[in-house]
């Protein structure tokens, strides 16, 4: 399917009169955690591709696994626990690699195929990530695996900055000087500065959760949702909420949990309070877990927001208030694709990455912290973190 999609794109470019002779460098944004299994003998086919035939027809017999595992596959719990045990525990694995074992990660997917489909594994001569797989099609040989991520490059983050993607799931990208690997989140190499690091936090209950609360508490109207945020006070009168209709990644909690200002669990909030509790809770969780990875808001920190919810000014205002930093947005929706283009351009130069992107359009200011926000949320953040731990302990039960 992926190869045929590439065939279609290239045919359309050719039909439109695209001048391929003008291409100097090529880079792509590949799907995270997908893996491709090349069958024995595939390298010979790759090196002898014909320009007269479609790629997907030439490569159709080159894969030992037809259906590639992708990031949505969470069926590898047994392999995760085995990997952690082999290196001395989850924290030891995080210190070694930047992450504890996650079901969707490629190593655990490979282990599952090795254990459950040994015949196909024995017929495999090479495993590619989706990104290196796509590059291999253009090279006509196996591409090495890239070890970092273009999201950070596309958003043009600098030290102290945060990129927040507010999509189906929410993602935080952080620039770190020193890594502090924990059991939550991930630490990677920095794609544009080899001396520093980047961290990533992923939250499953993002825009789909916001849309559910909008439908339930704002009559399916984003304008009513925004009005609820405008009409309620910062801190929500001490009412705090946790909204996880699917099992969350960070932290591992499911269900809706509401607490009054007295820390008593309650079954419901008034509609406007419910909406603010959702948005404040989502952003307080992001700040708490970012700080757990070693991130600290700096005087020069700016937040760059992208994704569907970044078009809602009231949501961005809460983001600015909770983090105590200005929020900027760009007119570019596909920041990972832009990042890959920047990196392709950078590859042909010997200048710092910052020089490559200095003429790119600047992000525009969307929200600044409300006066007094710092005092409100500095008081609430420890309370929110304590309640999160309480829910976790209730969910997990007593230790065995």
N, C-alpha and C positions, 0 to 999 in steps of 0.2 A: 504494500500500500504506500509506504513512504517513497519507494523508488518510483512508483508510477506517478505519485504526486509531483515529484521532481521532473519527470518527463513532461507532464502537463504544463508546469511553470515554464520550462525551457522552450517548449513548442510555442507557447503564447508569446514569450519574449521574441522569439525568432519571427513569428508572424507579424508582430508589431513593428518590426524593423530595427530592433535594438542592435546597437553596434558593439558586438562582443570584443572587437579589437581595442576598444577603449578601456577594458577592464585591466586594472593594474594589480589588484589583490582581491582575495575573496575570503569572507569570514561569515560565520553563521551563528544563530542562537539555537542551540539544540535542546530538546526536551530533557529535563533533569531525570536522572535515574533510569532511563530506558537503556536496555542492552540488546545488542545484535550479535548473533552467533553464526560466524562464517564456517561453512562446511569445508572439509578437507578438499583442496584443489581450487578453492575460490580465488586464491591469489593469482593463479594462472589466468583465470577468466578476467579478473580486474586489469591485468597488464596487457590484455589483448582485446579490449573492447572495440567494437566497430562503430564509427560515427554514422553509419547508414542504418543502424537498427536501434530500436528503443531500448533504454537501459533495463526496464523491468522484464523484458523478454529475454535479454541476455543473462540476467542474474537470477532468474526464477528458481534455478536448481542450486543456488550457492549458499543456502541457509539451512543449518541443521535444526534450528528451532524456528518454526514459521511465525508464531505469535510471540512477539517480544514482550517480556515483562516490563511494565512501566511503573511510574510513581504511585499509581492507584492500587497496586497489588500489595496487600498487607498480610499475605499468607505464610510468611517466613518466620514466625515467632520462634519456632524450635531452633532454626539456624541462628537467630539472633542470640538466644540464650547460650547456645553452644559456643559461639564466637566470644562472647563476654567471659564465659567460664575459662576458655582456653588462654586468655591473656591476664586473668586475675581479677575479673569483675568489670562492671560497667564503667566505673570511674577510671580504671586503668586504661580501658579502651579509649575513653574520651581524651585522656592525657596523651595517648599515643597518636591518635588520628584526628582529634578535634571533635569527635562525636561518639556517643554510645551507639550501640547497635539499634538501627531502625529497620522495620520490616521492608520498607520500600527501597532501601539502599542496595546498590548493585551487587556488592560482595555476597550478601545474604541470598539474593536471587540466584547468583551463580552456584552457591552452595546447595540450594534446593534442587537445581537441575542436575548437579553432580550426583546428589544422593538419590533422587527419584527418577531420573531419566539418564542413567549412565551410558546407554547406547548412543543417544544424541550427543552427550557430552564428549564421548570418545571420538565422535566424528567431527568435532569442532576444532579448527586449527587456529582460530583467532576470535576474541571477543572485543567488540567495539561499544563505546557509548554511542548514543544517537548522534551526538555532535561529531565525534571522530568518524563515525560511519558515513555521515554526509560528506565530510571532507575527503574521505577515501574514494568516494565516487568521482570526485573531480580530479584527484591526484592519479587515479588509476593504480593505486597501491595503498597499503594499510597506513592510515594516519596515526601518529601518536595521540595519546589521550591528553587533552588539556586539563590542567589541574586547578583551574579557578573558574570564575563566573563573570560574564559580561553584565550583569545587571548593575552592578556598582559602577562600571565604566560608563554605561549609557546615561546614568543619572549624574555623572561627574561629581561624585562625592569627594570631599576633602576630609582631612583629619577632624574628628569631632562631629561630623555630619551624620544624619540618619536618613535612609530612604525607606519610605513606608508605602508598600503596595496594598491598596485597599480593594481587593478583588473578591472572587468567589471564596478564596481563603486569603487571609492577610499575611503579609510577609514583611519582616524588618531586616534591612541590611545596615550594618554598622561598620565604621572604620575603627579598628583597634590598633593601638601601639603595642600592647602586650597581651597575649592570649591568656584567658583563664577558663580552660575547658571545664564544663560541668556536665551534669546528667541531662541538661536541657539545652536545646539550641546546638549550633554547629559553628566551629571555627575553621576558616579556610585561609589559604594563601591570598594575599591581596593581588588582584590582577593587574594593577597599575603601579604598585610600589612594592618591590621585593623585600623591603625592610620592615613592612608592616603587615597587618592581617585584616581580614574581614570576618564578620560574624553574621549569622543568619538565624532568625527565629521565624517559625511558621506556625500559624494559628488557623485551624480548619474552619472554625465558626466565624467567618467573615461576612461578606455581603449577603449570603443566603440567610444568615441569622438576622442581619439588619432588615432584610426584606420581610421576614416573618413577623418581626415586631412591628414594622410599618403597617403590615396588613392587619394585625390584631389590634394595634393601639392607635393607628392614625388613618383608619378607613382606606387603606391602600394608597395613601396620598403622601408623596415626599414633601409637599408644601406644608401639610399638617404636621408631619414628622419634624420638619425644620422649625415650625412655630413652637412645638413642644420644647425643643432645645432652647429657643430664645426666651420662653416664658418661665423656665425653671432656673434656679440659682446654681452657681458653681458649687460643687460638693453635694448637691441634691438633698440638702438637709440631713446629710449623714446616711441616707439610704443607699445601700450598695447592692449590686446584683452580679450574678455569674450566669451566663446564658450559653449553654452548650447542648444544642439539640443532637449533635453527633459527638462521639468521643473526641475530645480535644487532644491535641498533641502536646501543647504547652499551656497548662499542666494536663495530666491525664485525668480529666474529669468529664462526666456527662450529666446532663440535667440542668434545670433552672433552679438557682438558689438565691433567695432574696433575704436581706437583712435590714432591720430597722436601724435607726441611729443608736439604739441601745444594744446593738449586736444580737438582737433576737431574730430568729428565723421567722419569716412571714410568708404567707401563701400567695399574696398578690400586692401590687402597687397600683395607685392611680395611673391612668394612661400616660400622662406627661412625665411622671416620675419614672415609670417603666422605661420610657424611651431614653431619658437621660442616664438612668442606671445602666442600660445596655452600653451606650457609647462611652460613658466615663469608665465603666468596668473594662471594656475592651482596651482602652488606651492606658489605664493604670496597669493592667496585666503586662502590656508591652513594655512599659517603662521598668517595672519591677524585674522582669526576666532579662531585659537588656542590661540592667545594672548587675544582675547576677553573673553575666559574662565579662564583667569588667568595664562596661561602658559608663561614662559619666558625661552629663550635659556640661558643655564648656561655654564661656561667654560668647564665643564666635559660632557656636552650634547653630546650624539651620536644618530644618526638616524638609525633605523633598518628597512630596506626596504624588502618587500616581494611582491608576486604577479607577474604576467606575465611581466609587464613593468620594474621590478627590474632587468631584465637581460640586459637592455639597458644601457650601461655605460654613454652615453651622457645625457640621461634623468636623471640619478643619479647625474651627475655633476651639472646640473641645480638645482637639489634638494639641494645639498650641498651648492651651492653658495647662493641660496635664504635664507636658514636658517642659514648660517654661521656655519655649524657643519659638522663633518665627517659622511659619510654614510657607513653603513656596511650591508652586506647581509649574509644570511645563505644558506646552501645547502638543508635545509628542506623547502619544499613548503607548507605543511599542518601544519602551526604553531598552529592553534587552536587544532588540534588533538594531536600534541606534548604537548601542554599545558595541555590538559586533562590527558595525561599519566603522566606528571610530578606531577599533583595534586593528582592522584591516588597513586603514590609512596609516596608523602608527607603525605598522610592521615595515613599511617602506621608508621609514625615517630613522634618524639617530638623535632625535630630540625627546625631551621628557613628554610624557602623555599629556600633562597640563598644557603644553604648548600646542598640541594637536587640536585640543578642544576649546582653546581660548576664544575663537571667533564664532563658536556655536551660539545660538540664541540663549540668552540668559533666562533662568526661571523667573517668574513674577511672584511677588509677595501676595499671599492670599489671606493670611491671618497672623496677628501678633498677640502675645499673651495679654489677657485682661489684667489691669492693675489689681493686685491682691491675690491673683491665682496661685502664686508660689506658696503663700502661707496656707491656703485652703488645701492644696494637694500634698504638701509636705506633711500635713497632719493626717490626711486620709490614706496615704500610700502604705504606712506600716499596718494600719487597721485592715486594709484590703489584703495585704500579704498574709496577715495572721488568719483571716477568715478563709483564704484559699488553702492554707495548711490544715485548717480544721476540716474543711470539706474533704480534702485528700485523705486525712486519717479516718474519717467516717466511711469513705468509699472503699478504702483498702482493708479496713478492719485491723484488729490487733496483729502484731508481728507473730509469725509462726514460731 
